[in-house]
Amino acid sequence: MAWLDTPSTAFEGSRRIASGTLREVALATKPVVDQWASSVSPPPILIFDAATSEVIDLDWRGSLSDVVHRLSVLAPAMDAANQPPSAEPEDEPVANEPRGRGRPKLGVQAREVTLLPRHWEWLASQPGGASVALRKLVEAARKSSETADRVRRSAAVTYKFMSTMASHEASFEEASRALFAGNAMGFQACIALWSADVQTHLMAIARDAFLTLEH
């Protein structure tokens, strides 16, 4: 995904300005920044990455066209920086080595695995041998941990946003405990008196934090 297409949300203090792609949110936020340009105590104006709750810092100097130009210049570098690392090259097949029937190239990578002798003995006794058994075990473990991983990620992203936007609230600590306990009703009760826009954003990004591990 291109950097300028990053799903984002901007806040002026506790008021939501806009949500959308970073490009759209930046365009909507610049006029608000300009409104406060001469104020001695402007509210914090922040743009959050919707997936991580990281604050995205932009240079608001100059006109709207200046901001747009800087974004377009910066975007290629950010896109390059956000590219995932390339996969390690697969081993080249030995020349003229026959390929086994029914064994398509699956992008399998060889890595060192250290196990106890009894583990290797058990793996070797499994249908298909050690490699097939290991892949099945890893897939089963990955699927069983998917929900727990989603809960952890959502709770961490929610807490990051809360820490930035609501750490001054009287019920912040209670809300944090409810969040990490997976207590959706308790969490909603703790944030009930917070800004409506902050509440709405929190409940959107915290949705997976309250999944049950049976789902």
Backbone as ProteinMPNN parsed JSONL, in Angstrom:
{"seq_chain_A": "MAWLDTPSTAFEGSRRIASGTLREVALATKPVVDQWASSVSPPPILIFDAATSEVIDLDWRGSLSDVVHRLSVLAPAMDAANQPPSAEPEDEPVANEPRGRGRPKLGVQAREVTLLPRHWEWLASQPGGASVALRKLVEAARKSSETADRVRRSAAVTYKFMSTMASHEASFEEASRALFAGNAMGFQACIALWSADVQTHLMAIARDAFLTLEH", "coords_chain_A": {"N_chain_A": [[0.843, -1.194, 0.0], [0.54, 2.205, -0.838], [2.195, 4.95, 0.75], [0.781, 7.414, 0.916], [-1.772, 6.48, 0.812], [-2.314, 5.452, 3.248], [-4.556, 4.448, 5.741], [-5.966, 6.834, 7.858], [-6.563, 9.049, 10.672], [-7.444, 12.286, 11.736], [-7.163, 14.54, 14.476], [-8.337, 17.419, 16.162], [-7.471, 18.58, 19.029], [-9.733, 16.93, 21.023], [-11.554, 16.558, 19.059], [-12.644, 14.973, 16.165], [-11.268, 15.502, 13.007], [-11.101, 14.44, 10.359], [-11.328, 11.32, 8.573], [-9.73, 8.87, 6.571], [-7.751, 8.314, 3.622], [-4.242, 9.07, 3.991], [-3.567, 11.184, 2.322], [-6.099, 12.417, 1.851], [-6.822, 13.089, 4.474], [-4.77, 14.819, 5.221], [-5.27, 16.982, 3.496], [-7.718, 17.83, 4.507], [-6.976, 18.593, 7.044], [-5.113, 20.668, 6.941], [-6.399, 23.3, 6.575], [-7.478, 23.576, 9.159], [-5.207, 23.646, 10.752], [-4.193, 26.071, 9.825], [-6.127, 27.83, 10.8], [-5.491, 28.036, 13.461], [-3.076, 29.244, 13.463], [-2.236, 31.778, 14.413], [-2.701, 31.621, 17.089], [-1.849, 31.596, 20.551], [-2.045, 29.409, 22.117], [-2.732, 26.822, 20.718], [-4.821, 23.919, 20.162], [-3.659, 20.495, 20.363], [-2.981, 19.145, 17.2], [-3.307, 16.292, 15.578], [-2.375, 13.552, 13.504], [-3.248, 10.227, 13.108], [-1.998, 7.021, 12.323], [-4.162, 4.632, 11.263], [-3.856, 1.882, 11.58], [-1.784, 1.439, 13.38], [-1.759, 3.387, 15.334], [0.295, 5.152, 15.481], [1.627, 8.451, 15.515], [1.539, 10.542, 12.739], [3.788, 12.67, 11.493], [3.626, 15.717, 9.843], [4.727, 18.335, 7.658], [3.518, 21.433, 7.995], [3.979, 23.937, 6.981], [3.619, 26.901, 4.969], [1.48, 27.175, 2.046], [-1.551, 25.35, 1.129], [-0.993, 24.08, -1.279], [1.762, 23.957, -1.079], [2.076, 22.103, 0.992], [0.919, 19.851, -0.199], [2.7, 19.485, -2.313], [5.087, 18.855, -0.914], [4.296, 16.455, 0.249], [3.997, 14.838, -2.042], [6.617, 14.753, -2.914], [7.876, 13.49, -0.788], [6.615, 11.045, -0.67], [7.621, 8.856, -2.438], [10.035, 8.094, -1.137], [9.061, 7.288, 1.368], [7.418, 5.187, 0.605], [9.34, 3.408, -0.354], [10.776, 2.941, 1.998], [8.891, 1.609, 3.476], [8.591, -0.817, 2.287], [8.346, -4.341, 2.481], [10.965, -6.571, 3.6], [12.816, -8.269, 1.07], [12.229, -11.623, 0.078], [14.332, -14.367, 0.982], [16.506, -15.666, -1.5], [15.629, -18.627, -3.227], [17.211, -21.861, -3.162], [19.073, -22.694, -6.022], [18.04, -25.076, -8.412], [19.745, -28.166, -8.918], [21.525, -28.72, -11.896], [19.949, -30.552, -14.459], [18.758, -32.183, -12.627], [16.253, -34.424, -11.864], [12.844, -33.585, -11.374], [10.672, -34.559, -8.821], [7.693, -36.478, -9.311], [4.594, -34.854, -9.03], [5.521, -32.929, -7.249], [5.444, -29.878, -6.973], [7.146, -26.685, -7.221], [7.264, -24.974, -4.26], [8.234, -22.754, -3.026], [9.697, -23.323, -0.781], [11.882, -22.847, 1.946], [15.093, -23.575, 3.175], [16.077, -23.928, 6.5], [17.984, -23.93, 9.54], [17.133, -26.172, 12.108], [16.996, -26.941, 15.478], [16.673, -29.728, 17.435], [15.851, -32.128, 20.006], [17.094, -35.531, 20.144], [14.917, -37.371, 20.501], [12.84, -35.899, 19.478], [13.484, -35.686, 16.751], [13.311, -38.385, 16.111], [10.604, -38.882, 16.471], [9.507, -37.145, 14.535], [10.575, -38.243, 12.191], [9.146, -40.546, 12.025], [6.669, -39.832, 11.191], [4.033, -39.559, 8.691], [5.233, -38.715, 5.522], [7.553, -37.691, 6.52], [10.037, -35.69, 8.335], [10.03, -32.943, 7.454], [7.467, -32.491, 6.33], [5.859, -33.052, 8.558], [6.728, -31.067, 10.36], [5.902, -28.737, 9.003], [3.136, -29.07, 9.087], [2.705, -28.952, 11.85], [3.529, -26.325, 12.419], [1.671, -24.838, 10.91], [-0.702, -25.566, 12.214], [-0.232, -24.499, 14.764], [0.02, -21.809, 14.098], [-2.567, -21.161, 13.164], [-4.071, -21.647, 15.482], [-3.191, -19.624, 17.119], [-3.987, -17.284, 15.97], [-6.252, -15.723, 16.731], [-5.543, -14.923, 19.344], [-3.29, -13.418, 18.736], [-4.436, -11.337, 17.263], [-5.975, -10.141, 19.261], [-3.97, -9.216, 21.019], [-2.564, -7.407, 19.349], [-4.576, -5.516, 18.731], [-5.222, -4.537, 21.282], [-2.783, -3.345, 21.974], [-2.537, -1.33, 20.01], [-4.795, 0.196, 20.578], [-4.25, 1.023, 23.197], [-2.024, 2.616, 22.738], [-3.115, 4.777, 21.301], [-4.904, 5.721, 23.27], [-3.084, 6.495, 25.249], [-1.919, 8.699, 24.103], [-4.073, 10.43, 23.605], [-5.807, 10.428, 25.83], [-4.621, 10.212, 28.327], [-4.82, 11.97, 30.375], [-7.307, 11.73, 31.396], [-9.584, 11.006, 34.073], [-10.406, 8.371, 34.416], [-8.558, 6.86, 33.088], [-6.633, 4.875, 33.876], [-8.301, 2.837, 34.838], [-9.726, 2.247, 32.51], [-7.639, 1.273, 30.956], [-6.945, -1.069, 32.332], [-9.317, -2.535, 31.988], [-9.283, -2.805, 29.225], [-7.009, -4.461, 28.692], [-7.816, -6.653, 30.06], [-9.774, -7.634, 28.511], [-12.354, -6.813, 28.889], [-15.064, -5.695, 27.641], [-17.488, -4.34, 28.297], [-16.8, -3.094, 30.697], [-14.756, -1.457, 29.766], [-16.122, 0.27, 27.998], [-17.749, 1.553, 29.877], [-15.847, 2.932, 31.356], [-14.892, 4.834, 29.554], [-17.033, 6.386, 29.012], [-17.562, 9.075, 29.569], [-15.791, 10.458, 28.084], [-14.648, 12.408, 25.238], [-16.936, 12.278, 22.522], [-16.016, 11.758, 19.925], [-13.49, 10.668, 20.399], [-14.24, 8.403, 21.845], [-15.661, 6.996, 19.833], [-13.626, 6.46, 17.972], [-11.908, 4.912, 19.552], [-13.516, 2.621, 20.121], [-13.714, 1.585, 17.605], [-11.069, 0.848, 16.889], [-10.504, -0.865, 18.929], [-11.963, -3.118, 18.633], [-11.125, -5.805, 18.007], [-9.744, -6.358, 20.312], [-11.449, -7.36, 22.151], [-12.211, -9.822, 21.375], [-13.112, -13.219, 21.931], [-11.135, -16.032, 22.843], [-12.195, -18.35, 21.951], [-13.315, -17.889, 19.511]], "CA_chain_A": [[0.0, 0.0, 0.0], [1.295, 3.449, -0.909], [2.181, 5.732, 1.993], [-0.289, 8.42, 0.886], [-3.05, 5.787, 0.948], [-2.407, 4.919, 4.605], [-5.762, 4.857, 6.468], [-5.553, 7.756, 8.914], [-7.582, 9.897, 11.296], [-6.874, 13.502, 12.324], [-7.896, 15.126, 15.596], [-8.055, 18.758, 16.676], [-7.813, 18.278, 20.407], [-10.505, 15.687, 21.078], [-12.531, 16.568, 17.957], [-12.163, 14.349, 14.942], [-11.335, 16.359, 11.818], [-11.395, 13.645, 9.165], [-10.747, 9.989, 8.438], [-9.582, 8.486, 5.172], [-6.35, 8.115, 3.291], [-3.388, 10.143, 4.503], [-3.702, 12.322, 1.402], [-7.374, 13.078, 2.122], [-6.816, 13.642, 5.826], [-3.866, 15.976, 5.214], [-5.968, 18.088, 2.834], [-8.763, 18.321, 5.406], [-6.382, 19.095, 8.278], [-4.341, 21.891, 6.715], [-7.165, 24.512, 6.933], [-7.626, 23.661, 10.618], [-3.907, 24.11, 11.23], [-4.079, 27.498, 9.504], [-7.02, 28.593, 11.676], [-4.846, 28.205, 14.762], [-1.693, 29.695, 13.242], [-1.912, 32.966, 15.208], [-3.084, 31.407, 18.48], [-0.719, 31.329, 21.439], [-2.243, 28.097, 22.75], [-3.569, 25.988, 19.864], [-4.971, 22.536, 20.625], [-2.841, 19.578, 19.569], [-3.585, 18.655, 15.956], [-2.549, 15.066, 15.354], [-2.849, 12.559, 12.543], [-2.892, 8.885, 13.559], [-2.08, 5.863, 11.445], [-5.285, 3.856, 11.804], [-3.46, 0.504, 11.865], [-0.78, 1.347, 14.439], [-1.925, 4.531, 16.25], [1.466, 6.023, 15.451], [1.354, 9.805, 15.03], [2.214, 10.851, 11.48], [4.207, 14.072, 11.515], [3.686, 16.366, 8.534], [5.205, 19.722, 7.641], [2.351, 22.238, 7.62], [4.383, 25.288, 6.576], [3.238, 27.381, 3.642], [0.094, 27.043, 1.58], [-2.019, 23.981, 0.914], [-0.242, 23.524, -2.409], [3.103, 23.632, -0.585], [1.963, 20.861, 1.748], [0.681, 18.781, -1.178], [3.954, 19.261, -3.042], [6.022, 18.141, -0.048], [3.814, 15.082, 0.375], [4.299, 14.107, -3.27], [8.061, 14.553, -2.97], [8.252, 12.566, 0.276], [5.942, 9.756, -0.808], [8.438, 7.745, -2.952], [10.977, 7.637, -0.117], [8.309, 6.572, 2.394], [6.995, 3.913, 0.018], [10.511, 2.529, -0.391], [11.121, 2.569, 3.367], [7.865, 0.725, 4.022], [8.566, -2.077, 1.564], [8.82, -5.463, 3.298], [12.224, -7.118, 3.099], [12.64, -9.273, 0.034], [12.425, -12.991, 0.552], [15.625, -14.929, 0.641], [16.423, -16.443, -2.742], [15.589, -20.07, -3.066], [18.353, -22.549, -3.725], [18.933, -23.033, -7.424], [18.024, -26.523, -8.604], [20.917, -28.74, -9.558], [21.31, -28.911, -13.326], [19.519, -31.872, -14.927], [18.189, -32.982, -11.543], [14.84, -34.665, -12.167], [11.872, -33.149, -10.374], [9.778, -35.645, -8.459], [6.326, -36.35, -9.8], [3.663, -34.308, -8.049], [6.21, -32.105, -6.261], [5.645, -28.542, -7.537], [7.981, -25.771, -6.467], [6.375, -24.295, -3.321], [8.901, -21.655, -2.349], [10.184, -23.804, 0.505], [13.213, -22.371, 2.299], [15.799, -24.424, 4.128], [16.612, -23.243, 7.674], [18.454, -24.854, 10.559], [16.237, -26.43, 13.228], [17.682, -27.715, 16.506], [15.738, -30.491, 18.258], [16.417, -33.262, 20.729], [17.005, -36.779, 19.361], [13.577, -37.975, 20.53], [11.978, -35.133, 18.584], [13.79, -36.105, 15.38], [12.795, -39.746, 15.928], [9.153, -38.8, 16.277], [9.245, -36.511, 13.244], [10.92, -39.161, 11.11], [8.14, -41.61, 11.958], [5.4, -39.282, 10.706], [3.831, -39.655, 7.239], [5.864, -37.64, 4.769], [8.847, -37.362, 7.08], [10.197, -34.581, 9.272], [9.676, -31.64, 6.882], [6.015, -32.405, 6.222], [5.307, -33.003, 9.91], [7.013, -29.748, 10.919], [5.044, -27.737, 8.363], [1.779, -29.242, 9.617], [2.687, -28.46, 13.223], [3.612, -24.87, 12.393], [0.388, -24.329, 10.423], [-1.7, -25.743, 13.271], [0.057, -23.526, 15.818], [-0.266, -20.471, 13.583], [-4.016, -20.964, 13.134], [-4.609, -21.606, 16.838], [-2.786, -18.391, 17.8], [-4.41, -16.11, 15.198], [-7.148, -14.872, 17.512], [-4.77, -14.322, 20.433], [-2.424, -12.392, 18.146], [-5.289, -10.191, 16.923], [-6.333, -9.487, 20.514], [-2.792, -8.493, 21.515], [-2.279, -6.262, 18.47], [-5.623, -4.512, 18.886], [-5.076, -3.908, 22.598], [-1.597, -2.482, 21.951], [-2.843, -0.16, 19.187], [-5.773, 0.998, 21.331], [-3.577, 1.655, 24.335], [-1.149, 3.673, 22.217], [-3.979, 5.928, 21.02], [-5.382, 6.223, 24.561], [-1.993, 7.156, 25.968], [-1.696, 9.998, 23.472], [-5.261, 11.277, 23.596], [-6.67, 10.415, 27.019], [-3.887, 9.874, 29.55], [-5.203, 12.941, 31.406], [-8.661, 11.437, 31.873], [-9.596, 10.427, 35.421], [-10.635, 6.924, 34.361], [-7.613, 6.27, 32.134], [-6.055, 3.638, 34.407], [-9.357, 1.824, 34.869], [-9.986, 1.864, 31.123], [-6.501, 0.464, 30.505], [-7.067, -2.404, 32.909], [-10.429, -3.217, 31.328], [-8.851, -3.117, 27.867], [-6.115, -5.617, 28.672], [-8.546, -7.795, 30.611], [-10.777, -8.047, 27.536], [-13.663, -6.496, 29.463], [-15.639, -4.687, 26.747], [-18.478, -3.515, 28.995], [-16.079, -2.245, 31.63], [-14.035, -0.454, 28.988], [-17.098, 1.273, 27.551], [-18.189, 2.332, 31.038], [-14.756, 3.82, 31.776], [-14.67, 5.926, 28.602], [-18.349, 6.936, 28.678], [-17.591, 10.531, 29.706], [-14.76, 11.056, 27.231], [-15.15, 12.991, 23.992], [-17.666, 11.328, 21.678], [-15.167, 11.367, 18.793], [-12.455, 9.782, 20.922], [-14.915, 7.139, 22.131], [-15.967, 6.311, 18.576], [-12.383, 5.949, 17.402], [-11.428, 3.842, 20.42], [-14.308, 1.41, 19.959], [-13.418, 1.033, 16.278], [-9.766, 0.188, 16.854], [-10.43, -1.852, 20.019], [-12.928, -4.195, 18.383], [-10.508, -7.128, 18.121], [-9.2, -6.56, 21.659], [-12.455, -8.005, 22.971], [-12.555, -11.145, 20.842], [-12.855, -14.34, 22.838], [-10.196, -16.958, 22.218], [-12.905, -19.49, 21.354], [-13.768, -17.532, 18.166]], "C_chain_A": [[0.88, 1.247, 0.0], [1.123, 4.253, 0.38], [1.032, 6.727, 2.025], [-1.676, 7.795, 0.981], [-3.238, 5.185, 2.341], [-3.711, 5.367, 5.272], [-5.379, 5.655, 7.714], [-6.765, 8.491, 9.478], [-6.892, 11.081, 11.943], [-7.789, 14.016, 13.419], [-7.393, 16.539, 15.859], [-8.456, 18.719, 18.14], [-8.531, 16.945, 20.449], [-11.576, 15.616, 19.99], [-11.921, 15.929, 16.721], [-12.34, 15.298, 13.765], [-11.78, 15.554, 10.611], [-10.761, 12.274, 9.306], [-10.707, 9.643, 6.958], [-8.136, 8.159, 4.879], [-5.536, 9.28, 3.845], [-3.483, 11.375, 3.614], [-4.972, 13.115, 1.712], [-7.371, 13.768, 3.48], [-5.909, 14.865, 5.901], [-4.546, 17.189, 4.591], [-7.038, 18.686, 3.744], [-8.179, 18.983, 6.652], [-5.664, 20.427, 8.098], [-5.145, 23.153, 7.025], [-7.344, 24.685, 8.44], [-6.325, 24.148, 11.242], [-3.773, 25.614, 11.007], [-4.96, 28.361, 10.398], [-6.367, 28.911, 13.013], [-3.456, 28.822, 14.661], [-1.301, 30.868, 14.142], [-2.237, 32.808, 16.687], [-1.84, 31.098, 19.319], [-0.856, 29.963, 22.119], [-3.178, 27.236, 21.903], [-3.716, 24.586, 20.447], [-4.03, 21.641, 19.823], [-3.615, 19.098, 18.346], [-2.73, 17.483, 15.499], [-3.21, 14.199, 14.298], [-2.333, 11.2, 12.999], [-2.983, 7.89, 12.406], [-3.138, 4.936, 12.04], [-4.877, 2.451, 12.207], [-2.543, 0.383, 13.069], [-0.965, 2.365, 15.561], [-0.656, 5.35, 16.388], [1.039, 7.398, 14.94], [2.186, 10.041, 13.772], [2.528, 12.339, 11.467], [4.308, 14.608, 10.088], [4.166, 17.805, 8.704], [4.078, 20.601, 7.108], [2.728, 23.634, 7.124], [3.896, 25.615, 5.166], [1.775, 27.146, 3.324], [-0.283, 25.571, 1.453], [-1.253, 23.322, -0.227], [1.184, 23.175, -2.003], [3.091, 22.298, 0.166], [1.794, 19.683, 0.796], [1.956, 18.457, -1.938], [4.95, 18.479, -2.18], [5.604, 16.685, 0.136], [4.178, 14.256, -0.863], [5.787, 13.828, -3.415], [8.492, 13.486, -1.965], [7.731, 11.155, 0.036], [6.834, 8.64, -1.361], [9.415, 7.197, -1.913], [10.261, 6.84, 0.967], [7.832, 5.218, 1.872], [8.151, 2.922, -0.001], [10.871, 2.044, 1.007], [10.14, 1.565, 3.953], [7.755, -0.599, 3.291], [9.045, -3.2, 2.478], [10.125, -5.996, 2.741], [11.978, -8.211, 2.086], [12.943, -10.653, 0.593], [13.8, -13.493, 0.151], [15.509, -15.755, -0.623], [16.417, -17.934, -2.46], [16.84, -20.677, -3.676], [18.079, -22.892, -5.177], [18.921, -24.544, -7.573], [19.303, -26.991, -9.285], [20.599, -29.044, -11.006], [20.969, -30.367, -13.614], [18.968, -32.76, -13.81], [16.714, -33.19, -11.804], [13.947, -34.199, -11.04], [10.913, -34.292, -10.099], [8.376, -35.397, -8.96], [5.43, -35.829, -8.685], [4.315, -33.446, -6.997], [6.47, -30.724, -6.851], [6.523, -27.698, -6.634], [7.092, -24.897, -5.584], [7.023, -23.118, -2.622], [9.411, -22.045, -0.976], [11.605, -23.308, 0.726], [13.824, -23.283, 3.351], [16.375, -23.565, 5.248], [17.064, -24.29, 8.677], [17.433, -24.954, 11.686], [16.963, -27.329, 14.216], [16.658, -28.385, 17.407], [16.497, -31.586, 19.008], [16.265, -34.538, 19.9], [15.613, -37.394, 19.339], [12.599, -37.219, 19.634], [12.206, -35.543, 17.139], [13.237, -37.505, 15.109], [11.291, -39.723, 15.673], [8.814, -38.212, 14.924], [9.501, -37.475, 12.097], [9.876, -40.259, 10.949], [6.806, -41.133, 11.395], [5.269, -39.441, 9.189], [4.435, -38.45, 6.518], [7.202, -37.211, 5.333], [8.842, -36.095, 7.909], [9.7, -33.256, 8.707], [8.168, -31.455, 6.807], [5.383, -32.275, 7.609], [5.53, -31.639, 10.549], [6.106, -28.692, 10.324], [3.616, -27.833, 8.894], [1.674, -28.7, 11.044], [2.699, -26.938, 13.273], [2.294, -24.261, 11.933], [-0.684, -24.437, 11.498], [-1.491, -24.729, 14.388], [-0.281, -22.112, 15.369], [-1.766, -20.195, 13.605], [-4.584, -20.835, 14.541], [-4.268, -20.31, 17.549], [-3.277, -17.132, 17.099], [-5.279, -15.17, 16.03], [-6.392, -14.175, 18.64], [-3.866, -13.215, 19.911], [-3.229, -11.143, 17.798], [-5.677, -9.42, 18.177], [-5.168, -8.645, 21.026], [-2.51, -7.248, 20.678], [-3.295, -5.151, 18.67], [-5.501, -3.792, 20.218], [-3.889, -2.95, 22.616], [-1.855, -1.205, 21.161], [-3.809, 0.772, 19.914], [-5.103, 1.733, 22.484], [-2.666, 2.789, 23.871], [-1.958, 4.933, 21.929], [-4.474, 6.557, 22.328], [-4.305, 7.013, 25.285], [-1.736, 8.548, 25.416], [-2.869, 10.946, 23.707], [-5.986, 11.393, 24.938], [-5.931, 10.089, 28.307], [-4.225, 10.822, 30.7], [-6.572, 12.637, 32.0], [-8.608, 10.7, 33.214], [-9.713, 8.909, 35.391], [-9.672, 6.21, 33.41], [-7.067, 4.934, 32.633], [-7.082, 2.52, 34.425], [-9.683, 1.33, 33.461], [-8.871, 0.967, 30.591], [-6.6, -0.954, 31.042], [-8.196, -3.196, 32.25], [-10.046, -3.643, 29.911], [-8.024, -4.393, 27.85], [-6.734, -6.853, 29.318], [-9.583, -8.324, 29.624], [-12.188, -7.784, 27.984], [-14.302, -5.359, 28.661], [-16.617, -3.77, 27.477], [-17.795, -2.575, 29.991], [-15.33, -1.135, 30.922], [-14.977, 0.654, 28.538], [-17.559, 2.147, 28.705], [-17.12, 3.34, 31.454], [-14.589, 5.018, 30.85], [-15.955, 6.689, 28.291], [-18.402, 8.458, 28.738], [-16.516, 11.221, 28.873], [-15.415, 11.657, 25.993], [-15.804, 11.923, 23.119], [-16.799, 10.849, 20.519], [-14.058, 10.423, 19.234], [-13.053, 8.412, 21.238], [-15.152, 6.339, 20.856], [-14.715, 5.694, 17.968], [-11.856, 4.779, 18.234], [-12.203, 2.547, 20.195], [-14.063, 0.769, 18.598], [-12.1, 0.264, 16.286], [-9.627, -0.879, 17.927], [-11.301, -3.069, 19.755], [-12.305, -5.584, 18.59], [-9.933, -7.389, 19.506], [-10.176, -7.318, 22.544], [-12.966, -9.294, 22.346], [-12.311, -12.19, 21.925], [-11.999, -15.354, 22.107], [-10.886, -18.174, 21.632], [-13.311, -19.192, 19.924], [-12.704, -17.878, 17.153]], "O_chain_A": [[1.851, 1.329, 0.752], [0.066, 4.239, 1.01], [0.373, 6.873, 3.055], [-2.657, 8.504, 1.207], [-4.22, 4.482, 2.583], [-3.955, 6.571, 5.362], [-4.569, 5.205, 8.524], [-7.83, 8.549, 8.863], [-5.876, 10.919, 12.62], [-9.013, 13.944, 13.318], [-6.196, 16.818, 15.789], [-9.64, 18.812, 18.465], [-8.009, 15.939, 19.969], [-12.412, 14.713, 20.001], [-10.828, 16.295, 16.288], [-13.426, 15.834, 13.549], [-12.723, 15.935, 9.918], [-9.798, 12.084, 10.049], [-11.562, 10.08, 6.187], [-7.382, 7.773, 5.772], [-6.08, 10.347, 4.132], [-3.48, 12.499, 4.116], [-4.929, 14.341, 1.823], [-7.858, 14.89, 3.619], [-6.242, 15.842, 6.572], [-4.415, 18.303, 5.099], [-7.244, 19.9, 3.754], [-8.823, 19.844, 7.252], [-5.621, 21.231, 9.028], [-4.611, 24.033, 7.699], [-7.359, 25.81, 8.94], [-6.342, 24.971, 12.158], [-3.301, 26.341, 11.881], [-4.596, 29.491, 10.724], [-6.659, 29.939, 13.624], [-2.741, 28.913, 15.659], [-0.156, 30.946, 14.588], [-2.07, 33.75, 17.461], [-0.911, 30.433, 18.861], [0.123, 29.429, 22.639], [-4.298, 26.947, 22.324], [-2.825, 24.116, 21.154], [-3.644, 21.998, 18.71], [-4.772, 18.693, 18.456], [-1.582, 17.654, 15.089], [-4.435, 14.12, 14.208], [-1.139, 11.031, 13.246], [-3.927, 7.918, 11.617], [-3.019, 4.507, 13.187], [-5.496, 1.873, 13.101], [-2.516, -0.661, 13.72], [-0.38, 2.211, 16.633], [-0.537, 6.158, 17.31], [0.198, 7.503, 14.047], [3.386, 9.77, 13.749], [1.619, 13.168, 11.435], [4.985, 14.028, 9.239], [4.021, 18.403, 9.771], [3.723, 20.531, 5.931], [1.834, 24.442, 6.872], [3.778, 24.745, 4.303], [0.947, 26.947, 4.212], [0.541, 24.676, 1.642], [-0.905, 22.144, -0.149], [1.758, 22.213, -2.514], [3.986, 21.471, -0.007], [2.438, 18.647, 0.958], [2.259, 17.289, -2.181], [5.585, 17.543, -2.665], [6.448, 15.789, 0.175], [4.616, 13.112, -0.744], [6.182, 12.8, -3.967], [9.37, 12.674, -2.256], [8.335, 10.182, 0.485], [6.815, 7.544, -0.801], [9.605, 5.984, -1.814], [10.782, 5.829, 1.438], [7.839, 4.226, 2.6], [7.971, 1.741, 0.297], [11.229, 0.881, 1.192], [10.501, 0.766, 4.817], [6.911, -1.425, 3.638], [10.044, -3.038, 3.178], [10.374, -5.89, 1.54], [11.037, -8.994, 2.225], [13.798, -10.822, 1.462], [14.354, -13.099, -0.875], [14.524, -16.47, -0.808], [17.111, -18.424, -1.569], [17.454, -20.104, -4.577], [16.982, -23.331, -5.523], [19.712, -25.23, -6.926], [19.867, -26.289, -10.124], [19.528, -29.567, -11.316], [21.601, -31.287, -13.096], [18.737, -33.951, -14.019], [15.981, -32.213, -11.954], [14.267, -34.4, -9.869], [10.401, -34.921, -11.025], [7.919, -34.256, -9.028], [5.494, -36.295, -7.547], [3.726, -33.237, -5.936], [7.61, -30.42, -7.201], [6.633, -27.956, -5.435], [6.254, -24.157, -6.098], [6.428, -22.537, -1.715], [9.544, -21.193, -0.097], [12.433, -23.341, -0.185], [13.154, -23.706, 4.293], [17.077, -22.588, 4.987], [16.573, -25.419, 8.66], [16.928, -23.938, 12.165], [17.491, -28.372, 13.83], [15.867, -27.711, 18.067], [17.636, -31.916, 18.677], [15.389, -34.609, 19.038], [15.164, -37.883, 18.302], [11.656, -37.799, 19.096], [11.253, -35.729, 16.383], [12.753, -37.784, 14.012], [10.772, -40.424, 14.804], [7.93, -38.717, 14.232], [8.73, -37.52, 11.138], [9.734, -40.836, 9.871], [5.911, -41.941, 11.15], [6.274, -39.456, 8.479], [4.168, -37.304, 6.877], [7.921, -36.443, 4.693], [7.794, -35.5, 8.157], [9.014, -32.512, 9.408], [7.645, -30.402, 7.172], [4.47, -31.471, 7.803], [4.634, -31.105, 11.203], [5.591, -27.839, 11.047], [2.961, -26.816, 9.123], [0.681, -28.068, 11.404], [1.978, -26.328, 14.063], [1.842, -23.269, 12.505], [-1.481, -23.517, 11.681], [-2.455, -24.162, 14.904], [-0.801, -21.311, 16.146], [-2.192, -19.116, 14.018], [-5.472, -20.017, 14.781], [-4.966, -19.92, 18.484], [-3.018, -16.025, 17.571], [-5.063, -13.958, 16.031], [-6.576, -12.979, 18.868], [-3.694, -12.188, 20.568], [-2.765, -10.022, 18.009], [-5.708, -8.189, 18.166], [-5.356, -7.495, 21.422], [-2.248, -6.173, 21.216], [-2.929, -3.979, 18.769], [-5.656, -2.573, 20.282], [-3.968, -1.87, 23.201], [-1.448, -0.121, 21.579], [-3.656, 1.992, 19.868], [-5.359, 2.915, 22.717], [-2.553, 3.811, 24.548], [-1.533, 6.035, 22.275], [-4.463, 7.779, 22.475], [-4.574, 8.067, 25.862], [-1.38, 9.465, 26.156], [-2.671, 12.131, 23.977], [-6.71, 12.364, 25.159], [-6.566, 9.719, 29.294], [-3.951, 10.518, 31.861], [-6.953, 13.232, 33.009], [-7.718, 9.886, 33.459], [-9.168, 8.233, 36.263], [-9.939, 5.089, 32.978], [-7.045, 3.96, 31.881], [-6.773, 1.383, 34.067], [-9.889, 0.135, 33.248], [-9.133, 0.012, 29.86], [-6.373, -1.922, 30.316], [-8.048, -4.389, 31.984], [-10.44, -4.716, 29.453], [-8.308, -5.308, 27.077], [-6.238, -7.966, 29.145], [-10.205, -9.356, 29.876], [-13.123, -8.441, 27.528], [-14.097, -4.187, 28.976], [-16.578, -2.553, 27.294], [-18.166, -1.408, 30.111], [-15.271, -0.006, 31.41], [-14.667, 1.837, 28.68], [-17.742, 3.352, 28.535], [-17.435, 4.461, 31.854], [-14.193, 6.096, 31.294], [-15.968, 7.543, 27.405], [-19.202, 9.073, 28.034], [-16.354, 12.439, 28.953], [-16.599, 11.437, 25.738], [-15.294, 10.81, 22.991], [-16.836, 9.672, 20.163], [-13.725, 9.479, 18.517], [-12.449, 7.383, 20.936], [-14.874, 5.141, 20.809], [-14.733, 4.553, 17.507], [-11.41, 3.772, 17.683], [-11.598, 1.48, 20.088], [-14.19, -0.446, 18.449], [-12.021, -0.843, 15.753], [-8.727, -1.715, 17.85], [-11.362, -3.969, 20.592], [-12.885, -6.434, 19.266], [-9.66, -8.541, 19.844], [-9.783, -7.862, 23.575], [-14.019, -9.803, 22.73], [-11.399, -12.047, 22.739], [-12.12, -15.518, 20.893], [-10.268, -18.95, 20.905], [-13.624, -20.116, 19.174], [-12.892, -17.654, 15.958]]}, "name": "protein", "num_of_chains": 1, "seq": "MAWLDTPSTAFEGSRRIASGTLREVALATKPVVDQWASSVSPPPILIFDAATSEVIDLDWRGSLSDVVHRLSVLAPAMDAANQPPSAEPEDEPVANEPRGRGRPKLGVQAREVTLLPRHWEWLASQPGGASVALRKLVEAARKSSETADRVRRSAAVTYKFMSTMASHEASFEEASRALFAGNAMGFQACIALWSADVQTHLMAIARDAFLTLEH"}
